[in-house]
Amino acid sequence: MVAIRLKRLGAKKRPFYRIIVMDSRKPREGRTKEILGYYDPLKEPPEIKVDMERANYWLDQGAQPSNTVQSLLHKVSHREKQTV
């Protein structure tokens, strides 16, 4: 199964995450199919950037988002609706 999840980057105690698409059986740091965006929780407010067009494509293909990614996608889509 294909999953949309976070891949941890950054230094020790300075996490930075990429939102990626990969096979769910692979380890967190394994090879990715596509990078959809990033999430920086240390900025104030936390910075989230996602290519929603590609995320929707993968969701339509049956990719399952992790709980954290699902909440991030919800925040981004809600924020886009407010600006339009």
Secondary structure by P-SEA (a helix, b strand, c coil): cbbbbbbbbccccbbbbbbccccccccccccccccccccccccccbbbbbaaaaaaaaaaabbbbcaaaaaaaaaaaaaaaaac
